[in-house]
Amino acid sequence: MDIKRIKCKADIVFKFVYLILAIITFNAFTDKTAVSRYYTYIVFAFGVIVFLLRFFSFKDYKNTKGLFLLIAFSFLSVVSALINFRYGGKYDIIENLQSLVWMLFSFFILYAYDVNTEKSDIKKEFKLISYFLLFYNIVAAVISILMMANNYIIKEVRDGALVLGGFLWNRLWGIYTDPNHGSILAAICVIISLYYISNKPKAFALIVHIINIFLSLIYIACSDSRTGLVSLISGIVVFVYLYLVRREFKFIKIKGIKYIFCVFMSLIIASTSLLAVNLSKNVISEIRIKNIEISMENENLPENVVLGELTIGRHESENNGDLSEDISNRRFGIWKSGLEIFAKAPLFGTSFRGMISFAKEVLPDTYILNNDAGVFNCMHNSLLDVLVGQGIIGFAVFIAFAILILVNLLKGIKTIKDKDDYLLISSLASIIFLIAVSSLFLSQIVYINSIGGIVFWMFLGYAMNYLNASLFEEKSLCRKSAL
């Protein structure tokens, strides 16, 4: 029992330090610094120890849903790397090995669970992680908004790479190196706050959650992240639908009508969120323009300032990293390039870290190598990352895992009776769906350490484990009542 407690505590500590690693990596003040580099080594070493502890007690985790599919997927990533050794040599092998280790941490530490874990312990761990996320999100949003108010820009070359942050190109990056990842965390925290508000918290906690939602919506609005906005709406639609579908409506007697009503209401509420984001962006843009006008009058600033270009959002500019006329922001070109590469290595792929070496050798004219923005080393779509990196065989295993999880979640949510259990599981499912939607436009979930990817695997583990524990408990109660 002492060993089991030690392992449990090590698991929780690792989840926190791993999450902090992703936060440091996507933080404009710490990315590509000595702090980031040395902290990565510490997390890596700690992760190996925790992984080995779990490996030698595999029997405790073997009943995790889809675990053997994830083992197969990990093995196939090694096969892909070895097959493509001739293109990238030792460098790609080392890069793929590092990617594999981080992926193993996600699969077998963040996700894999002991089916004998008590519901209260799962809930306690979720509470710790979710409060930490809320705290960081609020602090990050406040600092980011202050950066926007002061037109603060971070544009530095560190370790040979350009690090961006602050208020740049009329978009709020804030303390994040990528506004998309910042907006995904903000969207996740909106759903977390909705979950706690649904539990009818005390006045102080309620105020904190309302503030969190308000700040999150402002960040998403000012970041002008379409990925964040689409993900937020997706998460709210699922959360509201699952919340309403279990409630009684006296004026609705037919089940089919109730389902339609719940879908309609979830779309209405999600649309309200969209309007709130757009309204926030317009109001803040007007405030910015007014301030500039006052400054121009009082301080005799240049009159050639185009006020219309001060509105928050994407504008055409030679220095702008985005293409305002391209709704996909280069993604269509990247995805087309990915399919071209896949066609040349359809069975086992190129390996994730070997796709650039493979493309240089086999498809030197493809878009990810030839464009005016530089070389793209990922597909900005997690499914396409898998398809290109591990071919149709690895992709089939990954999709099989996704289907297995989806079927079990849908069956479990439908079956669960306890209201508190249902609310927690449906909230986790909403966040998982939100991150899954975001992964269609960002590379996360597999191969890459991101805040959203780490939350995805942790929350998926909580959802499946808590669902299993809840259903087992309810079955036990039914047997006792029958006796």
Salt bridges, closest charged atoms under 4 A:
ASP2 OD1 - ARG5 NH2 2.57
ASP11 OD2 - ARG54 NH2 2.87
ASP31 OD2 - LYS32 NZ 3.48
ASP60 OD2 - LYS7 NZ 3.34
ASP114 OD2 - LYS4 NZ 3.36
GLU125 OE2 - LYS15 NZ 2.66
GLU156 OE1 - ARG158 NE 2.96
ASP224 OD1 - LYS281 NZ 2.85
ASP224 OD2 - ARG314 NE 3.22
GLU293 OE1 - LYS290 NZ 3.94
ASP322 OD2 - ARG171 NH1 2.63
ASP322 OD2 - ARG314 NH1 3.34
ASP372 OD1 - ARG330 NH1 2.78
ASP421 OD2 - LYS119 NZ 2.67
GLU473 OE2 - LYS119 NZ 2.95
